[in-house]
Amino acid sequence: MARFRHLTGIAVLAPAALLPMPALACTLCHSPQAASVRERLLAADLWWNACAVALPLMLLLSVVALVVREPGKRSQP
């Protein structure tokens, strides 16, 4: 587990990327088109879409973590 300690910062800061604050901070995009895009990006199904994207990535990362482990550390039947 110590090998993945450097990923702790990513795990802590990743939820901040899902907050709507960065989209509201844009000072150059106050056009009607930009407002429409922000409304669609931050719609009610934002969390559903984020989970639909994150779940396969978590499964892929878990498979990669299992493959990367040395054969000596795998459980012996």
C-alpha positions in Angstrom: 0.0 0.0 0.0 3.0 2.3 0.5 3.6 2.2 -3.2 0.3 4.0 -3.8 0.8 6.7 -1.1 1.6 9.3 -3.7 -2.0 9.0 -5.0 -3.5 10.1 -1.7 -3.4 13.8 -2.8 -5.2 13.0 -6.0 -7.9 11.0 -4.0 -8.3 14.0 -1.7 -8.4 16.7 -4.3 -10.4 14.9 -7.1 -13.8 15.6 -5.6 -13.0 19.3 -5.8 -12.9 19.0 -9.6 -16.6 18.0 -9.5 -17.7 21.2 -7.8 -19.4 23.8 -9.9 -17.2 26.6 -8.8 -14.6 26.4 -11.7 -17.4 26.8 -14.2 -18.7 29.9 -12.4 -15.3 31.5 -12.1 -14.9 32.1 -15.8 -14.8 35.8 -16.4 -14.6 35.6 -20.2 -17.6 33.5 -20.8 -20.7 35.6 -19.9 -22.4 35.0 -23.2 -25.8 33.2 -23.6 -24.0 30.3 -25.2 -21.7 30.0 -22.2 -24.6 30.1 -19.8 -26.4 27.4 -21.7 -23.3 25.2 -21.6 -22.9 25.7 -17.9 -26.6 24.9 -17.3 -26.2 21.6 -19.3 -22.9 20.7 -17.6 -24.2 21.3 -14.1 -27.6 19.9 -14.6 -29.4 17.6 -12.2 -27.8 14.5 -13.7 -24.2 15.7 -13.1 -23.5 13.2 -10.3 -25.1 10.3 -12.3 -22.8 11.1 -15.3 -19.8 11.6 -13.1 -20.4 8.2 -11.4 -20.9 6.6 -14.8 -17.5 7.8 -15.9 -15.7 7.1 -12.6 -16.9 3.5 -12.1 -15.2 2.0 -15.1 -12.1 4.0 -14.3 -12.1 2.6 -10.8 -12.5 -0.9 -12.1 -9.7 -0.4 -14.6 -7.4 1.0 -11.9 -8.1 -2.0 -9.6 -7.3 -4.4 -12.4 -4.1 -2.5 -13.2 -3.2 -2.6 -9.4 -3.7 -6.3 -9.3 -1.6 -6.9 -12.4 1.2 -4.7 -11.1 1.5 -6.6 -7.9 4.5 -9.0 -7.7 3.6 -12.7 -8.0 5.2 -13.3 -4.6 2.7 -11.0 -2.9 -0.4 -12.6 -4.4 -2.3 -14.9 -2.2 -1.4 -18.6 -2.6 -4.3 -21.1 -2.8 
